[in-house]
Structures are given as structure tokens and as C-alpha cells.
Amino acid sequence: MPVLCTADCGRNAFLKRPKTGDTLCKECFFLAFEMEIHNTIEQEQLFHHGDLVAIAASGGKDSTVLAHVLKVLNERYRYGLRLVLLSIDEGITGYRDDSLETVKKNSEDYDMQLKILSYEELYGWTMDKIVAEIGRSNNCTFCGVFRRQALDRGARLMAVDCVATGHNADDIAETVIMNILRGDVARLRRCCDIKTGGHDSDSIPRVKPLKYAYEKEIVMYAHFKKLVYFSTECVFAPNAYRGHARAFLKDLEKVRPLAIMDIIHSGEQLLFKDTVKKPARGVCNRCGFVSSQQPCKACTLLEGLNRGLPKLGIGKKSRGDKMIKAQNMNRHNATSIDNDF
């Protein structure tokens, strides 16, 4: 027997929302999904009229849905935004090169300017080369650090007012779990923030309009809207630590669908003692981008690659300092021996 749409539109329901349990027709689901994102944007004051907004576009479902929805809402509610796409080419053969073709298609479909920056041109390394150097362990650390800074570099080049990323509710809940397991208080304090950067810092603000959108609903929206997106997983992702947090979260969601929101709201309400050390965010004295250490993590990792010490930026800074000291000592001794001959 057909089930009627709970929005009282008179149409038969087509799906059940994983987030709320409501049974909706496609049209009412689209409207509810878009309205929730609009309410998030309005309540959190993510944008200002006239802002130039760069959408961090990977070609995946999240960034594609974000680009589509922002275009729809910008026109429907007259935000007055100028929307552009910013993509980072990490240099992963068989993955990023294919997904960038999807981004280019989105750029045409949504009539948005596209800027692509590569690790090769920014750092002189691709992820393929980095993995060949360091192996499959810790490669996501390099990629994540370089990607975050690459977005800052791209945003500065495009002179945008803010960067909108496709982080969804599942992503944020996973990050909360990861930071708790790692005991990473610094990141735990800010991973639930819907807006980061800006204000007193020199960084361009980043916003997360999809913060309260479930991944399942994003997939459903993209599928039923027939959006063009890239769905292949990164070839280096199976070894990522995040995968374990994701598997744990999916198991929780089976028992309690609201677990994702519960974790996010718990993260938002966390309070820390005044005695807890808070990292001071400043500017890297090498590259000039925002950092909580000197030099920044990106510069440290890059120095390690260029020195032939790929593990330099992994672990504590004191360990890296010892590695540099030992290498310099070896070079000094080698030079002294050569001079003796």
C-alpha cells in the first residue's frame, strides 16, 4: 500500500529520510534538504552579500552537491554571492586526474570559474612521488597537510572572501571520534566549528554549509537530482586512520541513526579547563601562511622530503630536530673526511 508524503502534499512518499525518519516524495525531500542548508547559512551567518566564495571542489558527491545547492539557494534567496570553484590536484594517477574532469564539467554546468592548483607546482612533489618515497604509511598526513595549505594558497590567489568546503555531518562526527582517540585537544576544540579562520588571523575564512547534512542524504540528493559526480575512492585511502572511525560510526548509526548528530552536539558543548594548553595560531616564518608551530607542518614535511628524511614531520617536533641534527653532523663529518684527502 502506498505511503503518503508526510509533508501533506498529497503525493506518494518515495523515500525515508535517514536523518529524521520522515517519508517524503522527491520534491519535498529536495525542498527539505535545501531548506536545512539555507537555515544553517542564515543562522550561522556564513556569508555576506557580495562575497566572492570559492567552493573547494574535488568532483566528489559532497562538493558537487555543495556547488549545486549554493547556486540554487543563491538565486532563490538572493544571497548576492559570486561563486567560483577551487580544485587541488594532488597528483594521484587514476584518481584525481579523473575526478578533475568531473570538476571541469561542473564548472561548465554551473557557469562557475575554475582554478586548479597542483602539489607539483606548489611543492615540487606529487602524491604518487611522495608515496613512492615514504610508502603507504602516513601518506594521508602529507596529503591532508598539503591540501589544507594549498586551499589557503588558492584562496589567496583568487582573492576570495571565504572558502566553502563540503564537510558533512558524518565527516565532522568522524573527526570528533578521531581526535578523542588521539587525545588531540587542540583539534577537538575547533573541529566542530562551522566557520574557522578570519577575524584576527591572517587566514581566509572557511565555512561548512553541509555541517548538519547526513552523507546518506547527500548521496540521495545527488542521485535523484542526477548530478554528475565522481565516486571512486582514493587509491591510497584504505590505509587511512579515518577509515576505522568511519566504520565505528556506521555501526553506531545502525543502532541509533541520531548518533551522528549526538556526537557533533557533544563536540560543540565540550569545555576544557583553563590549564589545558592551547596552541597559539600565528604565521609561519617560512611560507607566510597560518600555523600553530614554527615552521608550519607543511614546511616541515616538505623539508623532510627534500632532505631525504620523509619521516621528519611525523611525530613530535623534538624527534624531527634530532633527525636534522644527526643528518647535519653526518654531512659535516663527510665533508671533513673529503677535505683530509
DRENDO-1510 file (C-alpha; in Angstrom, 1 decimal, always signed):
<recs>
REC; n; res; u; v; w
REC; 1; MET; +0.0; +0.0; +0.0 .
REC; 2; PRO; +1.4; +3.4; -1.0 .
REC; 3; VAL; +2.6; +5.7; +1.9 .
REC; 4; LEU; +1.7; +9.3; +1.6 .
REC; 5; CYS; +4.3; +12.1; +1.9 .
REC; 6; THR; +4.4; +13.3; +5.5 .
REC; 7; ALA; +4.7; +16.9; +4.2 .
REC; 8; ASP; +0.9; +16.7; +3.3 .
REC; 9; CYS; +1.5; +17.5; -0.3 .
REC; 10; GLY; -0.8; +14.7; -1.4 .
REC; 11; ARG; +1.8; +12.8; -3.3 .
REC; 12; ASN; +3.1; +9.3; -2.5 .
REC; 13; ALA; +6.3; +9.0; -0.5 .
REC; 14; PHE; +9.3; +8.0; -2.5 .
REC; 15; LEU; +11.9; +7.7; +0.3 .
REC; 16; LYS; +12.5; +7.7; +4.0 .
REC; 17; ARG; +15.0; +10.3; +5.3 .
REC; 18; PRO; +17.8; +8.6; +7.3 .
REC; 19; LYS; +18.2; +11.7; +9.4 .
REC; 20; THR; +14.6; +12.3; +10.6 .
REC; 21; GLY; +12.7; +9.2; +9.5 .
REC; 22; ASP; +10.2; +11.3; +7.6 .
REC; 23; THR; +8.7; +9.7; +4.5 .
REC; 24; LEU; +8.8; +12.2; +1.6 .
REC; 25; CYS; +8.2; +12.4; -2.1 .
REC; 26; LYS; +11.2; +13.5; -4.1 .
REC; 27; GLU; +10.1; +17.1; -4.5 .
REC; 28; CYS; +9.5; +17.6; -0.7 .
REC; 29; PHE; +12.8; +15.9; +0.0 .
REC; 30; PHE; +14.7; +18.3; -2.3 .
REC; 31; LEU; +13.0; +21.2; -0.6 .
REC; 32; ALA; +13.6; +20.0; +2.9 .
REC; 33; PHE; +17.3; +19.3; +2.2 .
REC; 34; GLU; +17.8; +22.7; +0.6 .
REC; 35; MET; +15.9; +24.5; +3.3 .
REC; 36; GLU; +18.0; +22.9; +6.1 .
REC; 37; ILE; +21.2; +24.1; +4.4 .
REC; 38; HIS; +19.6; +27.6; +3.9 .
REC; 39; ASN; +18.7; +27.8; +7.6 .
REC; 40; THR; +22.3; +26.8; +8.5 .
REC; 41; ILE; +23.7; +29.5; +6.3 .
REC; 42; GLU; +21.3; +32.1; +7.7 .
REC; 43; GLN; +21.6; +31.2; +11.4 .
REC; 44; GLU; +25.3; +30.9; +11.3 .
REC; 45; GLN; +25.7; +34.0; +9.1 .
REC; 46; LEU; +28.2; +32.1; +6.9 .
REC; 47; PHE; +28.2; +34.7; +4.0 .
REC; 48; HIS; +27.7; +38.4; +3.4 .
REC; 49; HIS; +26.0; +40.0; +0.4 .
REC; 50; GLY; +28.6; +40.4; -2.4 .
REC; 51; ASP; +31.1; +37.9; -1.1 .
REC; 52; LEU; +33.3; +36.1; -3.6 .
REC; 53; VAL; +33.1; +32.5; -2.4 .
REC; 54; ALA; +35.4; +29.7; -3.6 .
REC; 55; ILE; +33.9; +26.2; -3.4 .
REC; 56; ALA; +36.5; +23.6; -2.7 .
REC; 57; ALA; +35.7; +21.2; -5.5 .
REC; 58; SER; +37.0; +17.7; -5.7 .
REC; 59; GLY; +34.4; +16.3; -8.1 .
REC; 60; GLY; +33.0; +14.0; -5.4 .
REC; 61; LYS; +29.4; +13.9; -4.2 .
REC; 62; ASP; +29.9; +16.4; -1.3 .
REC; 63; SER; +31.5; +19.3; -3.2 .
REC; 64; THR; +29.2; +18.7; -6.3 .
REC; 65; VAL; +26.1; +18.8; -4.1 .
REC; 66; LEU; +27.5; +21.9; -2.3 .
REC; 67; ALA; +28.1; +23.7; -5.6 .
REC; 68; HIS; +24.7; +22.8; -6.9 .
REC; 69; VAL; +22.8; +23.8; -3.7 .
REC; 70; LEU; +24.7; +27.1; -3.3 .
REC; 71; LYS; +23.9; +28.0; -6.8 .
REC; 72; VAL; +20.2; +27.2; -6.2 .
REC; 73; LEU; +20.0; +29.0; -2.9 .
REC; 74; ASN; +22.0; +32.0; -4.1 .
REC; 75; GLU; +19.4; +32.5; -6.9 .
REC; 76; ARG; +16.4; +31.6; -4.8 .
REC; 77; TYR; +17.1; +33.7; -1.8 .
REC; 78; ARG; +19.3; +36.4; -3.5 .
REC; 79; TYR; +22.4; +36.0; -1.3 .
REC; 80; GLY; +24.3; +38.1; -3.8 .
REC; 81; LEU; +27.3; +35.7; -3.8 .
REC; 82; ARG; +29.8; +35.3; -6.6 .
REC; 83; LEU; +30.6; +31.6; -6.7 .
REC; 84; VAL; +33.8; +30.1; -8.1 .
REC; 85; LEU; +35.4; +26.6; -7.9 .
REC; 86; LEU; +38.8; +25.9; -6.5 .
REC; 87; SER; +40.4; +22.4; -7.0 .
REC; 88; ILE; +43.6; +20.9; -5.8 .
REC; 89; ASP; +45.4; +18.3; -7.9 .
REC; 90; GLU; +47.3; +16.1; -5.5 .
REC; 91; GLY; +48.9; +14.1; -8.4 .
REC; 92; ILE; +47.3; +10.7; -7.8 .
REC; 93; THR; +47.1; +8.8; -11.1 .
REC; 94; GLY; +43.9; +7.0; -11.7 .
REC; 95; TYR; +42.0; +9.1; -9.2 .
REC; 96; ARG; +42.5; +12.8; -9.1 .
REC; 97; ASP; +43.1; +13.2; -12.8 .
REC; 98; ASP; +39.8; +11.5; -13.5 .
REC; 99; SER; +37.9; +13.5; -10.8 .
REC; 100; LEU; +39.1; +16.8; -12.2 .
REC; 101; GLU; +37.3; +16.0; -15.4 .
REC; 102; THR; +34.1; +16.0; -13.4 .
REC; 103; VAL; +35.0; +19.3; -11.8 .
REC; 104; LYS; +35.5; +20.8; -15.2 .
REC; 105; LYS; +32.1; +19.5; -16.3 .
REC; 106; ASN; +30.6; +21.1; -13.1 .
REC; 107; SER; +32.3; +24.3; -13.9 .
REC; 108; GLU; +30.6; +24.4; -17.3 .
REC; 109; ASP; +27.2; +23.2; -16.0 .
REC; 110; TYR; +27.1; +25.8; -13.2 .
REC; 111; ASP; +28.8; +28.6; -15.1 .
REC; 112; MET; +31.5; +29.0; -12.4 .
REC; 113; GLN; +35.1; +30.0; -12.9 .
REC; 114; LEU; +37.5; +27.2; -12.1 .
REC; 115; LYS; +41.0; +27.4; -10.6 .
REC; 116; ILE; +43.2; +24.3; -10.4 .
REC; 117; LEU; +46.4; +24.2; -8.3 .
REC; 118; SER; +48.7; +21.2; -8.1 .
REC; 119; TYR; +51.0; +19.9; -5.5 .
REC; 120; GLU; +53.6; +19.6; -8.3 .
REC; 121; GLU; +53.6; +23.4; -8.9 .
REC; 122; LEU; +53.3; +24.4; -5.3 .
REC; 123; TYR; +55.7; +21.9; -3.6 .
REC; 124; GLY; +57.5; +20.2; -6.4 .
REC; 125; TRP; +56.1; +16.8; -5.3 .
REC; 126; THR; +53.0; +14.8; -6.3 .
REC; 127; MET; +51.3; +12.3; -4.0 .
REC; 128; ASP; +52.5; +9.5; -6.3 .
REC; 129; LYS; +56.1; +10.6; -5.8 .
REC; 130; ILE; +55.5; +11.0; -2.0 .
REC; 131; VAL; +54.1; +7.5; -1.6 .
REC; 132; ALA; +57.0; +6.1; -3.6 .
REC; 133; GLU; +59.3; +7.8; -1.2 .
REC; 134; ILE; +57.5; +7.1; +2.2 .
REC; 135; GLY; +55.4; +4.0; +1.4 .
REC; 136; ARG; +51.7; +3.6; +2.2 .
REC; 137; SER; +52.1; +4.5; +5.9 .
REC; 138; ASN; +51.4; +8.2; +6.9 .
REC; 139; ASN; +50.7; +9.3; +3.3 .
REC; 140; CYS; +47.4; +10.7; +4.3 .
REC; 141; THR; +49.2; +13.0; +6.8 .
REC; 142; PHE; +51.2; +14.5; +3.9 .
REC; 143; CYS; +48.2; +14.8; +1.7 .
REC; 144; GLY; +45.9; +16.4; +4.3 .
REC; 145; VAL; +48.5; +19.0; +5.4 .
REC; 146; PHE; +49.5; +20.0; +1.9 .
REC; 147; ARG; +45.8; +20.1; +0.8 .
REC; 148; ARG; +44.8; +22.4; +3.6 .
REC; 149; GLN; +47.6; +24.8; +2.8 .
REC; 150; ALA; +47.0; +24.5; -1.0 .
REC; 151; LEU; +43.4; +25.7; -0.4 .
REC; 152; ASP; +44.7; +28.7; +1.5 .
REC; 153; ARG; +47.2; +29.5; -1.3 .
REC; 154; GLY; +44.5; +29.1; -3.9 .
REC; 155; ALA; +42.1; +31.3; -2.0 .
REC; 156; ARG; +44.7; +34.0; -1.7 .
REC; 157; LEU; +45.5; +33.8; -5.4 .
REC; 158; MET; +41.8; +34.2; -6.3 .
REC; 159; ALA; +41.3; +36.9; -3.7 .
REC; 160; VAL; +38.1; +35.3; -2.4 .
REC; 161; ASP; +36.3; +36.4; +0.8 .
REC; 162; CYS; +35.9; +32.8; +2.1 .
REC; 163; VAL; +36.2; +29.1; +1.1 .
REC; 164; ALA; +33.2; +26.8; +1.4 .
REC; 165; THR; +34.1; +23.1; +1.9 .
REC; 166; GLY; +31.9; +20.1; +1.5 .
REC; 167; HIS; +32.4; +18.6; +5.0 .
REC; 168; ASN; +29.2; +16.9; +6.1 .
REC; 169; ALA; +27.8; +15.7; +9.4 .
REC; 170; ASP; +29.5; +12.2; +9.0 .
REC; 171; ASP; +32.9; +13.8; +8.4 .
REC; 172; ILE; +32.7; +16.0; +11.5 .
REC; 173; ALA; +31.5; +13.2; +13.7 .
REC; 174; GLU; +34.3; +11.0; +12.5 .
REC; 175; THR; +36.8; +13.8; +13.2 .
REC; 176; VAL; +35.5; +14.2; +16.8 .
REC; 177; ILE; +35.9; +10.4; +17.3 .
REC; 178; MET; +39.5; +10.5; +15.8 .
REC; 179; ASN; +40.5; +13.5; +18.0 .
REC; 180; ILE; +39.2; +11.9; +21.1 .
REC; 181; LEU; +41.0; +8.6; +20.4 .
REC; 182; ARG; +44.2; +10.6; +19.7 .
REC; 183; GLY; +43.8; +12.9; +22.7 .
REC; 184; ASP; +44.2; +15.8; +20.3 .
REC; 185; VAL; +42.7; +18.6; +22.4 .
REC; 186; ALA; +43.7; +21.4; +20.0 .
REC; 187; ARG; +41.9; +19.9; +17.1 .
REC; 188; LEU; +39.0; +18.7; +19.2 .
REC; 189; ARG; +38.3; +22.3; +20.2 .
REC; 190; ARG; +37.8; +23.5; +16.7 .
REC; 191; CYS; +36.8; +20.5; +14.6 .
REC; 192; CYS; +33.1; +21.2; +15.3 .
REC; 193; ASP; +33.3; +24.9; +14.3 .
REC; 194; ILE; +31.2; +25.7; +11.3 .
REC; 195; LYS; +33.4; +28.7; +10.5 .
REC; 196; THR; +37.2; +28.8; +11.0 .
REC; 197; GLY; +39.9; +31.4; +10.3 .
REC; 198; GLY; +39.3; +35.1; +9.5 .
REC; 199; HIS; +38.8; +37.7; +12.3 .
REC; 200; ASP; +42.1; +38.3; +13.9 .
REC; 201; SER; +44.1; +35.7; +11.9 .
REC; 202; ASP; +45.6; +36.2; +8.5 .
REC; 203; SER; +43.8; +33.3; +7.0 .
REC; 204; ILE; +40.8; +33.4; +4.7 .
REC; 205; PRO; +37.7; +32.1; +6.5 .
REC; 206; ARG; +36.4; +28.6; +5.7 .
REC; 207; VAL; +32.8; +27.6; +6.2 .
REC; 208; LYS; +30.9; +24.3; +6.2 .
REC; 209; PRO; +27.4; +24.8; +4.9 .
REC; 210; LEU; +26.8; +21.0; +4.9 .
REC; 211; LYS; +27.8; +20.6; +8.6 .
REC; 212; TYR; +24.4; +19.1; +9.5 .
REC; 213; ALA; +23.7; +17.2; +6.3 .
REC; 214; TYR; +24.0; +13.4; +6.5 .
REC; 215; GLU; +26.2; +11.7; +4.0 .
REC; 216; LYS; +23.3; +9.3; +3.0 .
REC; 217; GLU; +21.0; +12.2; +2.2 .
REC; 218; ILE; +23.7; +13.9; +0.2 .
REC; 219; VAL; +24.1; +10.8; -1.9 .
REC; 220; MET; +20.3; +10.5; -2.3 .
REC; 221; TYR; +20.1; +14.2; -3.3 .
REC; 222; ALA; +22.9; +13.8; -5.9 .
REC; 223; HIS; +21.3; +10.6; -7.2 .
REC; 224; PHE; +17.7; +11.8; -7.6 .
REC; 225; LYS; +18.9; +15.2; -9.0 .
REC; 226; LYS; +21.1; +13.2; -11.5 .
REC; 227; LEU; +24.1; +15.3; -10.6 .
REC; 228; VAL; +27.4; +14.5; -12.3 .
REC; 229; TYR; +30.0; +13.4; -9.6 .
REC; 230; PHE; +33.0; +11.2; -9.2 .
REC; 231; SER; +32.6; +8.3; -6.7 .
REC; 232; THR; +35.8; +6.3; -6.9 .
REC; 233; GLU; +37.7; +6.1; -3.6 .
REC; 234; CYS; +41.3; +7.4; -3.4 .
REC; 235; VAL; +43.7; +4.6; -4.2 .
REC; 236; PHE; +45.7; +5.5; -1.0 .
REC; 237; ALA; +42.7; +5.8; +1.3 .
REC; 238; PRO; +42.3; +2.1; +2.5 .
REC; 239; ASN; +45.2; +2.6; +5.0 .
REC; 240; ALA; +43.8; +5.8; +6.4 .
REC; 241; TYR; +43.2; +6.0; +10.1 .
REC; 242; ARG; +39.9; +7.8; +9.4 .
REC; 243; GLY; +38.5; +4.6; +7.9 .
REC; 244; HIS; +38.4; +3.0; +11.4 .
REC; 245; ALA; +36.5; +5.9; +12.8 .
REC; 246; ARG; +34.1; +5.7; +9.8 .
REC; 247; ALA; +33.5; +2.0; +10.3 .
REC; 248; PHE; +32.8; +2.6; +14.1 .
REC; 249; LEU; +30.4; +5.5; +13.3 .
REC; 250; LYS; +28.5; +3.4; +10.7 .
REC; 251; ASP; +28.0; +0.7; +13.4 .
REC; 252; LEU; +26.7; +3.2; +15.8 .
REC; 253; GLU; +24.3; +4.7; +13.2 .
REC; 254; LYS; +22.8; +1.2; +12.6 .
REC; 255; VAL; +21.7; +1.1; +16.3 .
REC; 256; ARG; +20.9; +4.8; +16.6 .
REC; 257; PRO; +20.6; +7.0; +13.5 .
REC; 258; LEU; +20.8; +10.1; +15.6 .
REC; 259; ALA; +24.3; +9.1; +16.8 .
REC; 260; ILE; +25.9; +11.3; +14.2 .
REC; 261; MET; +24.1; +14.4; +15.5 .
REC; 262; ASP; +24.7; +13.4; +19.1 .
REC; 263; ILE; +28.4; +13.2; +18.6 .
REC; 264; ILE; +28.5; +16.6; +16.8 .
REC; 265; HIS; +26.4; +18.3; +19.6 .
REC; 266; SER; +28.6; +16.7; +22.2 .
REC; 267; GLY; +31.7; +18.1; +20.5 .
REC; 268; GLU; +30.1; +21.5; +20.4 .
REC; 269; GLN; +29.4; +21.5; +24.1 .
REC; 270; LEU; +32.8; +20.3; +25.3 .
REC; 271; LEU; +34.5; +22.5; +27.8 .
REC; 272; PHE; +38.2; +22.4; +28.7 .
REC; 273; LYS; +40.0; +23.5; +31.9 .
REC; 274; ASP; +41.9; +26.8; +31.7 .
REC; 275; THR; +45.0; +24.8; +32.5 .
REC; 276; VAL; +44.8; +23.0; +29.1 .
REC; 277; LYS; +47.4; +24.3; +26.8 .
REC; 278; LYS; +46.0; +26.0; +23.7 .
REC; 279; PRO; +48.2; +26.3; +20.7 .
REC; 280; ALA; +48.8; +29.9; +19.6 .
REC; 281; ARG; +47.9; +30.4; +15.9 .
REC; 282; GLY; +50.4; +32.6; +14.2 .
REC; 283; VAL; +52.1; +32.9; +10.8 .
REC; 284; CYS; +54.8; +30.5; +9.5 .
REC; 285; ASN; +58.1; +32.4; +9.2 .
REC; 286; ARG; +58.9; +30.5; +6.0 .
REC; 287; CYS; +55.8; +30.4; +3.9 .
REC; 288; GLY; +53.7; +33.1; +5.5 .
REC; 289; PHE; +50.6; +31.0; +6.0 .
REC; 290; VAL; +48.7; +30.4; +9.2 .
REC; 291; SER; +50.3; +27.9; +11.6 .
REC; 292; SER; +50.4; +27.0; +15.3 .
REC; 293; GLN; +54.1; +26.0; +15.1 .
REC; 294; GLN; +57.4; +27.2; +13.6 .
REC; 295; PRO; +57.9; +26.3; +10.9 .
REC; 296; CYS; +54.4; +25.1; +9.9 .
REC; 297; LYS; +53.6; +21.4; +9.4 .
REC; 298; ALA; +53.6; +21.8; +5.6 .
REC; 299; CYS; +57.1; +23.3; +5.6 .
REC; 300; THR; +58.4; +20.7; +7.9 .
REC; 301; LEU; +57.0; +17.8; +5.8 .
REC; 302; LEU; +58.4; +19.4; +2.6 .
REC; 303; GLU; +61.8; +19.9; +4.2 .
REC; 304; GLY; +61.8; +16.3; +5.2 .
REC; 305; LEU; +61.1; +15.2; +1.6 .
REC; 306; ASN; +63.7; +17.5; +0.2 .
REC; 307; ARG; +66.3; +16.4; +2.7 .
REC; 308; GLY; +65.7; +12.7; +2.2 .
REC; 309; LEU; +64.1; +12.4; +5.6 .
REC; 310; PRO; +60.5; +11.6; +4.8 .
REC; 311; LYS; +59.7; +10.9; +8.5 .
REC; 312; LEU; +60.9; +14.3; +9.6 .
REC; 313; GLY; +57.4; +15.8; +10.2 .
REC; 314; ILE; +55.8; +12.6; +11.6 .
REC; 315; GLY; +55.5; +12.6; +15.4 .
REC; 316; LYS; +56.9; +15.1; +17.9 .
REC; 317; LYS; +58.9; +18.1; +16.8 .
REC; 318; SER; +61.8; +17.2; +19.1 .
REC; 319; ARG; +62.2; +13.9; +17.2 .
REC; 320; GLY; +62.4; +15.8; +13.9 .
REC; 321; ASP; +65.0; +18.2; +15.4 .
REC; 322; LYS; +67.2; +15.2; +16.4 .
REC; 323; MET; +66.9; +13.8; +12.9 .
REC; 324; ILE; +68.1; +17.1; +11.3 .
REC; 325; LYS; +70.9; +17.4; +13.9 .
REC; 326; ALA; +72.1; +13.9; +13.1 .
REC; 327; GLN; +72.0; +14.5; +9.4 .
REC; 328; ASN; +73.9; +17.7; +9.6 .
REC; 329; MET; +76.5; +16.1; +11.8 .
REC; 330; ASN; +76.9; +13.2; +9.2 .
REC; 331; ARG; +77.3; +15.8; +6.4 .
REC; 332; HIS; +79.9; +17.7; +8.4 .
REC; 333; ASN; +81.9; +14.6; +9.1 .
REC; 334; ALA; +81.7; +13.5; +5.5 .
REC; 335; THR; +82.9; +17.0; +4.4 .
REC; 336; SER; +85.8; +16.8; +6.9 .
REC; 337; ILE; +86.9; +13.4; +5.6 .
REC; 338; ASP; +86.9; +14.7; +2.0 .
REC; 339; ASN; +88.9; +17.7; +2.9 .
REC; 340; ASP; +91.5; +15.5; +4.6 .
REC; 341; PHE; +92.1; +13.8; +1.3 .
</recs>
